[in-house]
């Protein structure tokens, strides 16, 4: 059994990877603006994690949250946390991915493992297509993975990450609009299902405007990638606002939850690649 931990900008997610490769239920603990994270994790991990279990994690939240996670692992007598970083390339048998960043180390660990998770889902679904994967969290990222012609097969996905974009996420856009204006309210980020084509009140106007701005960005990246490929890539959405964004997009998208954890699972099952 391995404990997989995704330390994101606003929340910590974790799941258990069993020896047969299956994942247990995913748990979430917010940490942005929340005090006592270590004690909160301690209470929850004590119930689900046995002594001596391996811990594999990635982090984009900074050293304070890392210290809290490591403190909990040490106190509960888990193995030392293995923090996985971005790689120049990964080859795990069923999935191979090359990092096309000029400086691969600059790529966030969350984006890399999200792409690995998306590759794994593509392989499982026998979808040997290039894809754009969008992670709609605190930040919205849209990353393009081009399938390697002649390399993929029904049993293997082989591709190259060619580049992507980063933008403020839905919640950040809503908060920024309220903070930088005098008369606009903070629209509820949990009411993103209220978006309509022609809003007739301020809250709905804000929510619709933000979601449509995000959807426009995603569609622009998808079209740009499609023009490069001369064919339509698959569009994959993940993250807390995936469902809301899917409803505002002009094309079909596959929603695949917890891709970062799936990418960590892929790494945990394979040590055939080298960290940066």
ChimeraX commands (.cxc) that place a marker at each C-alpha (Angstrom):
marker #1 position 0.00,0.00,0.00 radius 0.5
marker #1 position 1.23,3.50,-0.88 radius 0.5
marker #1 position -0.20,6.82,0.28 radius 0.5
marker #1 position -0.36,9.27,-2.64 radius 0.5
marker #1 position -0.52,12.97,-1.75 radius 0.5
marker #1 position -1.21,15.91,-4.07 radius 0.5
marker #1 position -0.32,19.18,-2.31 radius 0.5
marker #1 position -1.99,21.84,-4.45 radius 0.5
marker #1 position -2.21,25.61,-4.13 radius 0.5
marker #1 position -5.41,25.51,-2.09 radius 0.5
marker #1 position -5.98,21.92,-1.00 radius 0.5
marker #1 position -4.29,18.64,-0.16 radius 0.5
marker #1 position -5.70,15.51,-1.81 radius 0.5
marker #1 position -4.73,11.97,-0.96 radius 0.5
marker #1 position -5.60,8.39,-1.77 radius 0.5
marker #1 position -4.24,4.90,-1.17 radius 0.5
marker #1 position -2.63,2.94,-4.01 radius 0.5
marker #1 position -3.05,-0.79,-3.44 radius 0.5
marker #1 position -0.61,-3.45,-4.57 radius 0.5
marker #1 position -2.98,-4.42,-7.41 radius 0.5
marker #1 position -2.86,-0.86,-8.78 radius 0.5
marker #1 position -6.31,0.34,-7.71 radius 0.5
marker #1 position -6.93,3.65,-5.95 radius 0.5
marker #1 position -9.13,4.09,-2.90 radius 0.5
marker #1 position -11.52,6.99,-2.34 radius 0.5
marker #1 position -9.94,10.43,-2.64 radius 0.5
marker #1 position -9.94,12.71,0.41 radius 0.5
marker #1 position -9.53,16.50,0.40 radius 0.5
marker #1 position -8.33,18.96,3.05 radius 0.5
marker #1 position -8.26,22.67,2.26 radius 0.5
marker #1 position -5.13,24.45,3.49 radius 0.5
marker #1 position -5.38,27.91,1.92 radius 0.5
marker #1 position -6.35,30.25,4.74 radius 0.5
marker #1 position -6.79,27.33,7.15 radius 0.5
marker #1 position -4.75,26.99,10.35 radius 0.5
marker #1 position -3.63,23.79,12.04 radius 0.5
marker #1 position -3.17,21.79,8.84 radius 0.5
marker #1 position -0.82,19.27,10.47 radius 0.5
marker #1 position -3.31,18.43,13.23 radius 0.5
marker #1 position -6.16,18.13,10.73 radius 0.5
marker #1 position -4.14,15.74,8.55 radius 0.5
marker #1 position -3.01,13.82,11.63 radius 0.5
marker #1 position -6.59,13.15,12.64 radius 0.5
marker #1 position -7.54,11.87,9.18 radius 0.5
marker #1 position -4.40,9.94,8.26 radius 0.5
marker #1 position -4.31,8.19,11.61 radius 0.5
marker #1 position -7.50,6.36,10.64 radius 0.5
marker #1 position -6.52,5.34,7.11 radius 0.5
marker #1 position -2.72,4.90,7.07 radius 0.5
marker #1 position -0.86,2.05,8.71 radius 0.5
marker #1 position 2.62,2.42,10.19 radius 0.5
marker #1 position 5.43,1.96,7.71 radius 0.5
marker #1 position 3.36,2.76,4.62 radius 0.5
marker #1 position 5.20,4.44,1.75 radius 0.5
marker #1 position 4.28,8.07,0.96 radius 0.5
marker #1 position 4.65,9.50,-2.55 radius 0.5
marker #1 position 3.76,13.15,-3.08 radius 0.5
marker #1 position 4.14,16.26,-5.20 radius 0.5
marker #1 position 3.91,19.87,-4.06 radius 0.5
marker #1 position 3.27,23.33,-5.46 radius 0.5
marker #1 position 2.12,24.97,-2.22 radius 0.5
marker #1 position 5.46,25.88,-0.69 radius 0.5
marker #1 position 7.67,24.81,2.22 radius 0.5
marker #1 position 5.25,25.43,5.11 radius 0.5
marker #1 position 2.70,22.91,3.87 radius 0.5
marker #1 position 5.50,20.48,3.00 radius 0.5
marker #1 position 6.77,20.71,6.57 radius 0.5
marker #1 position 3.29,19.95,7.88 radius 0.5
marker #1 position 2.93,16.87,5.69 radius 0.5
marker #1 position 6.36,15.59,6.69 radius 0.5
marker #1 position 5.59,16.19,10.37 radius 0.5
marker #1 position 2.43,14.10,10.13 radius 0.5
marker #1 position 4.21,11.28,8.29 radius 0.5
marker #1 position 6.97,11.22,10.90 radius 0.5
marker #1 position 4.57,11.30,13.86 radius 0.5
marker #1 position 2.47,8.45,12.45 radius 0.5
marker #1 position 5.60,6.39,11.69 radius 0.5
marker #1 position 5.02,6.38,7.97 radius 0.5
marker #1 position 7.97,6.17,5.61 radius 0.5
marker #1 position 9.77,9.41,4.78 radius 0.5
marker #1 position 7.79,11.36,2.19 radius 0.5
marker #1 position 9.16,10.90,-1.33 radius 0.5
marker #1 position 8.58,14.21,-3.09 radius 0.5
marker #1 position 8.39,13.66,-6.84 radius 0.5
marker #1 position 9.59,16.39,-9.15 radius 0.5
marker #1 position 9.11,17.12,-12.81 radius 0.5
marker #1 position 11.16,14.96,-15.16 radius 0.5
marker #1 position 12.88,15.35,-18.51 radius 0.5
marker #1 position 11.03,12.24,-19.61 radius 0.5
marker #1 position 9.05,9.34,-18.25 radius 0.5
marker #1 position 8.85,5.81,-19.59 radius 0.5
marker #1 position 6.73,3.47,-17.54 radius 0.5
marker #1 position 6.03,0.80,-20.09 radius 0.5
marker #1 position 2.40,1.59,-20.88 radius 0.5
marker #1 position 3.08,5.35,-20.93 radius 0.5
marker #1 position 6.00,7.35,-22.27 radius 0.5
marker #1 position 6.11,11.16,-22.14 radius 0.5
marker #1 position 8.84,13.64,-23.07 radius 0.5
marker #1 position 8.94,17.07,-21.41 radius 0.5
marker #1 position 9.31,19.71,-24.12 radius 0.5
marker #1 position 10.00,22.67,-21.81 radius 0.5
marker #1 position 13.27,24.50,-22.59 radius 0.5
marker #1 position 14.12,24.12,-18.90 radius 0.5
marker #1 position 12.16,21.03,-17.77 radius 0.5
marker #1 position 12.73,21.91,-14.09 radius 0.5
marker #1 position 10.55,25.04,-14.50 radius 0.5
marker #1 position 7.45,22.98,-15.18 radius 0.5
marker #1 position 5.31,22.59,-12.07 radius 0.5
marker #1 position 5.12,19.11,-10.59 radius 0.5
marker #1 position 1.32,19.32,-10.64 radius 0.5
marker #1 position 1.22,20.00,-14.37 radius 0.5
marker #1 position 3.64,17.17,-15.13 radius 0.5
marker #1 position 1.77,14.59,-13.08 radius 0.5
marker #1 position -1.56,15.83,-14.43 radius 0.5
marker #1 position -0.27,15.12,-17.95 radius 0.5
marker #1 position 0.98,11.70,-16.89 radius 0.5
marker #1 position -2.44,10.94,-15.43 radius 0.5
marker #1 position -4.08,12.05,-18.68 radius 0.5
marker #1 position -1.71,9.81,-20.66 radius 0.5
marker #1 position -2.70,6.90,-18.43 radius 0.5
marker #1 position -6.42,7.51,-19.01 radius 0.5
marker #1 position -5.82,7.78,-22.77 radius 0.5
marker #1 position -3.97,4.48,-22.71 radius 0.5
marker #1 position -6.68,2.78,-20.65 radius 0.5
marker #1 position -9.35,3.97,-23.08 radius 0.5
marker #1 position -7.29,2.99,-26.14 radius 0.5
marker #1 position -7.45,6.64,-27.21 radius 0.5
marker #1 position -4.09,7.07,-28.94 radius 0.5
marker #1 position -4.80,10.72,-29.77 radius 0.5
marker #1 position -2.97,13.94,-29.04 radius 0.5
marker #1 position -4.75,15.90,-26.33 radius 0.5
marker #1 position -5.14,19.16,-24.44 radius 0.5
marker #1 position -5.48,18.62,-20.71 radius 0.5
marker #1 position -6.97,21.44,-18.64 radius 0.5
marker #1 position -6.59,21.53,-14.87 radius 0.5
marker #1 position -9.16,24.00,-13.55 radius 0.5
marker #1 position -8.03,24.68,-10.00 radius 0.5
marker #1 position -6.60,27.72,-8.20 radius 0.5
marker #1 position -4.82,28.35,-11.49 radius 0.5
marker #1 position -6.14,27.14,-14.81 radius 0.5
marker #1 position -3.55,25.35,-16.91 radius 0.5
marker #1 position -3.98,24.04,-20.44 radius 0.5
marker #1 position -1.20,21.75,-21.67 radius 0.5
marker #1 position -0.77,20.15,-25.10 radius 0.5
marker #1 position 0.56,16.61,-25.55 radius 0.5
marker #1 position 1.28,15.44,-29.08 radius 0.5
marker #1 position 1.20,11.71,-29.69 radius 0.5
marker #1 position 4.40,10.34,-31.21 radius 0.5
marker #1 position 3.51,9.04,-34.66 radius 0.5
marker #1 position 4.42,5.42,-35.11 radius 0.5
marker #1 position 5.31,5.00,-31.42 radius 0.5
marker #1 position 1.94,4.48,-29.76 radius 0.5
marker #1 position -0.10,1.30,-29.80 radius 0.5
marker #1 position -3.22,-0.12,-28.22 radius 0.5
marker #1 position -1.14,-1.09,-25.20 radius 0.5
marker #1 position 1.05,2.00,-24.98 radius 0.5
marker #1 position 0.68,5.79,-25.10 radius 0.5
marker #1 position 3.78,7.66,-26.26 radius 0.5
marker #1 position 3.79,11.44,-26.58 radius 0.5
marker #1 position 5.60,14.75,-26.13 radius 0.5
marker #1 position 4.48,17.74,-24.07 radius 0.5
marker #1 position 4.99,20.64,-26.49 radius 0.5
marker #1 position 3.84,23.53,-24.28 radius 0.5
marker #1 position 0.91,25.08,-22.47 radius 0.5
marker #1 position -0.49,28.13,-20.72 radius 0.5
marker #1 position -1.21,29.24,-17.15 radius 0.5
marker #1 position -3.99,31.66,-16.16 radius 0.5
marker #1 position -5.73,32.66,-12.93 radius 0.5
marker #1 position -8.39,30.13,-12.02 radius 0.5
marker #1 position -12.11,30.77,-11.66 radius 0.5
marker #1 position -11.98,31.60,-7.96 radius 0.5
marker #1 position -8.94,33.88,-8.34 radius 0.5
marker #1 position -10.65,35.79,-11.15 radius 0.5
marker #1 position -13.79,36.25,-9.07 radius 0.5
marker #1 position -11.80,37.41,-6.03 radius 0.5
marker #1 position -9.62,39.75,-8.08 radius 0.5
marker #1 position -12.62,41.41,-9.71 radius 0.5
marker #1 position -14.22,42.10,-6.33 radius 0.5
marker #1 position -10.94,43.27,-4.77 radius 0.5
marker #1 position -9.99,45.68,-7.54 radius 0.5
marker #1 position -13.41,47.30,-8.00 radius 0.5
marker #1 position -15.49,49.44,-5.66 radius 0.5
marker #1 position -19.01,48.31,-6.44 radius 0.5
marker #1 position -18.85,44.68,-7.50 radius 0.5
marker #1 position -19.56,41.87,-5.02 radius 0.5
marker #1 position -17.58,38.67,-4.52 radius 0.5
marker #1 position -19.54,36.21,-6.64 radius 0.5
marker #1 position -19.91,32.73,-5.18 radius 0.5
marker #1 position -17.41,30.39,-6.85 radius 0.5
marker #1 position -19.58,27.46,-5.80 radius 0.5
marker #1 position -22.48,28.79,-7.88 radius 0.5
marker #1 position -20.80,28.38,-11.23 radius 0.5
marker #1 position -23.80,26.36,-12.40 radius 0.5
marker #1 position -25.71,29.66,-12.54 radius 0.5
marker #1 position -23.98,30.84,-15.74 radius 0.5
marker #1 position -26.39,31.76,-18.55 radius 0.5
marker #1 position -26.03,33.22,-22.03 radius 0.5
marker #1 position -27.65,36.56,-21.22 radius 0.5
marker #1 position -27.30,37.36,-17.48 radius 0.5
marker #1 position -29.90,39.71,-15.98 radius 0.5
marker #1 position -28.28,40.30,-12.58 radius 0.5
marker #1 position -24.80,41.26,-11.39 radius 0.5
marker #1 position -23.80,38.01,-9.67 radius 0.5
marker #1 position -24.72,35.93,-12.70 radius 0.5
marker #1 position -23.03,38.44,-15.01 radius 0.5
marker #1 position -19.77,38.04,-13.09 radius 0.5
marker #1 position -19.92,34.25,-12.93 radius 0.5
marker #1 position -20.81,33.97,-16.62 radius 0.5
marker #1 position -18.11,36.44,-17.64 radius 0.5
marker #1 position -15.40,34.59,-15.73 radius 0.5
marker #1 position -16.45,31.14,-16.96 radius 0.5
marker #1 position -16.72,32.34,-20.55 radius 0.5
marker #1 position -13.28,33.96,-20.30 radius 0.5
marker #1 position -11.86,30.64,-19.13 radius 0.5
marker #1 position -13.75,28.71,-21.80 radius 0.5
marker #1 position -12.50,31.12,-24.46 radius 0.5
marker #1 position -8.90,30.55,-23.38 radius 0.5
marker #1 position -9.35,26.78,-23.47 radius 0.5
marker #1 position -11.02,26.87,-26.88 radius 0.5
marker #1 position -8.27,29.12,-28.29 radius 0.5
marker #1 position -5.53,26.72,-27.14 radius 0.5
marker #1 position -7.49,23.74,-28.51 radius 0.5
marker #1 position -7.93,25.43,-31.91 radius 0.5
marker #1 position -4.27,26.42,-32.06 radius 0.5
marker #1 position -3.22,22.85,-31.33 radius 0.5
marker #1 position -5.73,21.44,-33.84 radius 0.5
marker #1 position -4.27,23.71,-36.53 radius 0.5
marker #1 position -0.78,22.41,-35.76 radius 0.5
marker #1 position -1.93,18.78,-35.85 radius 0.5
marker #1 position -4.27,19.16,-38.82 radius 0.5
marker #1 position -6.71,17.04,-36.84 radius 0.5
marker #1 position -8.86,17.44,-33.73 radius 0.5
marker #1 position -7.10,16.63,-30.44 radius 0.5
marker #1 position -8.90,15.15,-27.48 radius 0.5
marker #1 position -9.93,17.68,-24.81 radius 0.5
marker #1 position -9.63,16.54,-21.18 radius 0.5
marker #1 position -10.80,18.57,-18.16 radius 0.5
marker #1 position -9.92,18.00,-14.52 radius 0.5
marker #1 position -10.00,20.07,-11.33 radius 0.5
marker #1 position -12.71,21.63,-9.20 radius 0.5
marker #1 position -14.30,23.70,-11.97 radius 0.5
marker #1 position -14.11,21.10,-14.73 radius 0.5
marker #1 position -17.86,20.49,-14.86 radius 0.5
marker #1 position -18.74,24.19,-14.92 radius 0.5
marker #1 position -16.26,24.90,-17.70 radius 0.5
marker #1 position -17.41,21.91,-19.72 radius 0.5
marker #1 position -20.90,23.40,-19.85 radius 0.5
marker #1 position -19.56,26.65,-21.37 radius 0.5
marker #1 position -17.31,25.09,-24.02 radius 0.5
marker #1 position -18.38,24.88,-27.68 radius 0.5
marker #1 position -17.10,21.32,-28.02 radius 0.5
marker #1 position -17.25,18.02,-26.16 radius 0.5
marker #1 position -14.71,17.39,-23.42 radius 0.5
marker #1 position -13.89,14.35,-21.32 radius 0.5
marker #1 position -13.93,14.98,-17.57 radius 0.5
marker #1 position -11.32,12.94,-15.72 radius 0.5
marker #1 position -11.03,13.69,-12.02 radius 0.5
marker #1 position -7.88,13.48,-9.86 radius 0.5
marker #1 position -5.38,13.30,-12.71 radius 0.5
marker #1 position -2.47,14.48,-10.55 radius 0.5
marker #1 position -3.03,11.55,-8.17 radius 0.5
marker #1 position -3.30,9.20,-11.15 radius 0.5
marker #1 position 0.00,10.54,-12.42 radius 0.5
marker #1 position 1.58,9.97,-9.01 radius 0.5
marker #1 position 0.22,6.42,-9.09 radius 0.5
marker #1 position 1.88,5.89,-12.46 radius 0.5
marker #1 position 5.19,7.12,-11.07 radius 0.5
marker #1 position 4.85,5.06,-7.90 radius 0.5
marker #1 position 4.37,1.90,-9.96 radius 0.5
marker #1 position 7.41,2.58,-12.10 radius 0.5
marker #1 position 10.96,3.59,-11.19 radius 0.5
marker #1 position 12.24,3.33,-14.75 radius 0.5
marker #1 position 12.64,7.08,-15.19 radius 0.5
marker #1 position 15.02,9.58,-13.67 radius 0.5
marker #1 position 14.13,12.66,-11.64 radius 0.5
marker #1 position 15.66,15.98,-12.58 radius 0.5
marker link #1:1,2 radius 0.2
marker link #1:2,3 radius 0.2
marker link #1:3,4 radius 0.2
marker link #1:4,5 radius 0.2
marker link #1:5,6 radius 0.2
marker link #1:6,7 radius 0.2
marker link #1:7,8 radius 0.2
marker link #1:8,9 radius 0.2
marker link #1:9,10 radius 0.2
marker link #1:10,11 radius 0.2
marker link #1:11,12 radius 0.2
marker link #1:12,13 radius 0.2
marker link #1:13,14 radius 0.2
marker link #1:14,15 radius 0.2
marker link #1:15,16 radius 0.2
marker link #1:16,17 radius 0.2
marker link #1:17,18 radius 0.2
marker link #1:18,19 radius 0.2
marker link #1:19,20 radius 0.2
marker link #1:20,21 radius 0.2
marker link #1:21,22 radius 0.2
marker link #1:22,23 radius 0.2
marker link #1:23,24 radius 0.2
marker link #1:24,25 radius 0.2
marker link #1:25,26 radius 0.2
marker link #1:26,27 radius 0.2
marker link #1:27,28 radius 0.2
marker link #1:28,29 radius 0.2
marker link #1:29,30 radius 0.2
marker link #1:30,31 radius 0.2
marker link #1:31,32 radius 0.2
marker link #1:32,33 radius 0.2
marker link #1:33,34 radius 0.2
marker link #1:34,35 radius 0.2
marker link #1:35,36 radius 0.2
marker link #1:36,37 radius 0.2
marker link #1:37,38 radius 0.2
marker link #1:38,39 radius 0.2
marker link #1:39,40 radius 0.2
marker link #1:40,41 radius 0.2
marker link #1:41,42 radius 0.2
marker link #1:42,43 radius 0.2
marker link #1:43,44 radius 0.2
marker link #1:44,45 radius 0.2
marker link #1:45,46 radius 0.2
marker link #1:46,47 radius 0.2
marker link #1:47,48 radius 0.2
marker link #1:48,49 radius 0.2
marker link #1:49,50 radius 0.2
marker link #1:50,51 radius 0.2
marker link #1:51,52 radius 0.2
marker link #1:52,53 radius 0.2
marker link #1:53,54 radius 0.2
marker link #1:54,55 radius 0.2
marker link #1:55,56 radius 0.2
marker link #1:56,57 radius 0.2
marker link #1:57,58 radius 0.2
marker link #1:58,59 radius 0.2
marker link #1:59,60 radius 0.2
marker link #1:60,61 radius 0.2
marker link #1:61,62 radius 0.2
marker link #1:62,63 radius 0.2
marker link #1:63,64 radius 0.2
marker link #1:64,65 radius 0.2
marker link #1:65,66 radius 0.2
marker link #1:66,67 radius 0.2
marker link #1:67,68 radius 0.2
marker link #1:68,69 radius 0.2
marker link #1:69,70 radius 0.2
marker link #1:70,71 radius 0.2
marker link #1:71,72 radius 0.2
marker link #1:72,73 radius 0.2
marker link #1:73,74 radius 0.2
marker link #1:74,75 radius 0.2
marker link #1:75,76 radius 0.2
marker link #1:76,77 radius 0.2
marker link #1:77,78 radius 0.2
marker link #1:78,79 radius 0.2
marker link #1:79,80 radius 0.2
marker link #1:80,81 radius 0.2
marker link #1:81,82 radius 0.2
marker link #1:82,83 radius 0.2
marker link #1:83,84 radius 0.2
marker link #1:84,85 radius 0.2
marker link #1:85,86 radius 0.2
marker link #1:86,87 radius 0.2
marker link #1:87,88 radius 0.2
marker link #1:88,89 radius 0.2
marker link #1:89,90 radius 0.2
marker link #1:90,91 radius 0.2
marker link #1:91,92 radius 0.2
marker link #1:92,93 radius 0.2
marker link #1:93,94 radius 0.2
marker link #1:94,95 radius 0.2
marker link #1:95,96 radius 0.2
marker link #1:96,97 radius 0.2
marker link #1:97,98 radius 0.2
marker link #1:98,99 radius 0.2
marker link #1:99,100 radius 0.2
marker link #1:100,101 radius 0.2
marker link #1:101,102 radius 0.2
marker link #1:102,103 radius 0.2
marker link #1:103,104 radius 0.2
marker link #1:104,105 radius 0.2
marker link #1:105,106 radius 0.2
marker link #1:106,107 radius 0.2
marker link #1:107,108 radius 0.2
marker link #1:108,109 radius 0.2
marker link #1:109,110 radius 0.2
marker link #1:110,111 radius 0.2
marker link #1:111,112 radius 0.2
marker link #1:112,113 radius 0.2
marker link #1:113,114 radius 0.2
marker link #1:114,115 radius 0.2
marker link #1:115,116 radius 0.2
marker link #1:116,117 radius 0.2
marker link #1:117,118 radius 0.2
marker link #1:118,119 radius 0.2
marker link #1:119,120 radius 0.2
marker link #1:120,121 radius 0.2
marker link #1:121,122 radius 0.2
marker link #1:122,123 radius 0.2
marker link #1:123,124 radius 0.2
marker link #1:124,125 radius 0.2
marker link #1:125,126 radius 0.2
marker link #1:126,127 radius 0.2
marker link #1:127,128 radius 0.2
marker link #1:128,129 radius 0.2
marker link #1:129,130 radius 0.2
marker link #1:130,131 radius 0.2
marker link #1:131,132 radius 0.2
marker link #1:132,133 radius 0.2
marker link #1:133,134 radius 0.2
marker link #1:134,135 radius 0.2
marker link #1:135,136 radius 0.2
marker link #1:136,137 radius 0.2
marker link #1:137,138 radius 0.2
marker link #1:138,139 radius 0.2
marker link #1:139,140 radius 0.2
marker link #1:140,141 radius 0.2
marker link #1:141,142 radius 0.2
marker link #1:142,143 radius 0.2
marker link #1:143,144 radius 0.2
marker link #1:144,145 radius 0.2
marker link #1:145,146 radius 0.2
marker link #1:146,147 radius 0.2
marker link #1:147,148 radius 0.2
marker link #1:148,149 radius 0.2
marker link #1:149,150 radius 0.2
marker link #1:150,151 radius 0.2
marker link #1:151,152 radius 0.2
marker link #1:152,153 radius 0.2
marker link #1:153,154 radius 0.2
marker link #1:154,155 radius 0.2
marker link #1:155,156 radius 0.2
marker link #1:156,157 radius 0.2
marker link #1:157,158 radius 0.2
marker link #1:158,159 radius 0.2
marker link #1:159,160 radius 0.2
marker link #1:160,161 radius 0.2
marker link #1:161,162 radius 0.2
marker link #1:162,163 radius 0.2
marker link #1:163,164 radius 0.2
marker link #1:164,165 radius 0.2
marker link #1:165,166 radius 0.2
marker link #1:166,167 radius 0.2
marker link #1:167,168 radius 0.2
marker link #1:168,169 radius 0.2
marker link #1:169,170 radius 0.2
marker link #1:170,171 radius 0.2
marker link #1:171,172 radius 0.2
marker link #1:172,173 radius 0.2
marker link #1:173,174 radius 0.2
marker link #1:174,175 radius 0.2
marker link #1:175,176 radius 0.2
marker link #1:176,177 radius 0.2
marker link #1:177,178 radius 0.2
marker link #1:178,179 radius 0.2
marker link #1:179,180 radius 0.2
marker link #1:180,181 radius 0.2
marker link #1:181,182 radius 0.2
marker link #1:182,183 radius 0.2
marker link #1:183,184 radius 0.2
marker link #1:184,185 radius 0.2
marker link #1:185,186 radius 0.2
marker link #1:186,187 radius 0.2
marker link #1:187,188 radius 0.2
marker link #1:188,189 radius 0.2
marker link #1:189,190 radius 0.2
marker link #1:190,191 radius 0.2
marker link #1:191,192 radius 0.2
marker link #1:192,193 radius 0.2
marker link #1:193,194 radius 0.2
marker link #1:194,195 radius 0.2
marker link #1:195,196 radius 0.2
marker link #1:196,197 radius 0.2
marker link #1:197,198 radius 0.2
marker link #1:198,199 radius 0.2
marker link #1:199,200 radius 0.2
marker link #1:200,201 radius 0.2
marker link #1:201,202 radius 0.2
marker link #1:202,203 radius 0.2
marker link #1:203,204 radius 0.2
marker link #1:204,205 radius 0.2
marker link #1:205,206 radius 0.2
marker link #1:206,207 radius 0.2
marker link #1:207,208 radius 0.2
marker link #1:208,209 radius 0.2
marker link #1:209,210 radius 0.2
marker link #1:210,211 radius 0.2
marker link #1:211,212 radius 0.2
marker link #1:212,213 radius 0.2
marker link #1:213,214 radius 0.2
marker link #1:214,215 radius 0.2
marker link #1:215,216 radius 0.2
marker link #1:216,217 radius 0.2
marker link #1:217,218 radius 0.2
marker link #1:218,219 radius 0.2
marker link #1:219,220 radius 0.2
marker link #1:220,221 radius 0.2
marker link #1:221,222 radius 0.2
marker link #1:222,223 radius 0.2
marker link #1:223,224 radius 0.2
marker link #1:224,225 radius 0.2
marker link #1:225,226 radius 0.2
marker link #1:226,227 radius 0.2
marker link #1:227,228 radius 0.2
marker link #1:228,229 radius 0.2
marker link #1:229,230 radius 0.2
marker link #1:230,231 radius 0.2
marker link #1:231,232 radius 0.2
marker link #1:232,233 radius 0.2
marker link #1:233,234 radius 0.2
marker link #1:234,235 radius 0.2
marker link #1:235,236 radius 0.2
marker link #1:236,237 radius 0.2
marker link #1:237,238 radius 0.2
marker link #1:238,239 radius 0.2
marker link #1:239,240 radius 0.2
marker link #1:240,241 radius 0.2
marker link #1:241,242 radius 0.2
marker link #1:242,243 radius 0.2
marker link #1:243,244 radius 0.2
marker link #1:244,245 radius 0.2
marker link #1:245,246 radius 0.2
marker link #1:246,247 radius 0.2
marker link #1:247,248 radius 0.2
marker link #1:248,249 radius 0.2
marker link #1:249,250 radius 0.2
marker link #1:250,251 radius 0.2
marker link #1:251,252 radius 0.2
marker link #1:252,253 radius 0.2
marker link #1:253,254 radius 0.2
marker link #1:254,255 radius 0.2
marker link #1:255,256 radius 0.2
marker link #1:256,257 radius 0.2
marker link #1:257,258 radius 0.2
marker link #1:258,259 radius 0.2
marker link #1:259,260 radius 0.2
marker link #1:260,261 radius 0.2
marker link #1:261,262 radius 0.2
marker link #1:262,263 radius 0.2
marker link #1:263,264 radius 0.2
marker link #1:264,265 radius 0.2
marker link #1:265,266 radius 0.2
marker link #1:266,267 radius 0.2
marker link #1:267,268 radius 0.2
marker link #1:268,269 radius 0.2
marker link #1:269,270 radius 0.2
marker link #1:270,271 radius 0.2
marker link #1:271,272 radius 0.2
marker link #1:272,273 radius 0.2
marker link #1:273,274 radius 0.2
marker link #1:274,275 radius 0.2
marker link #1:275,276 radius 0.2
view
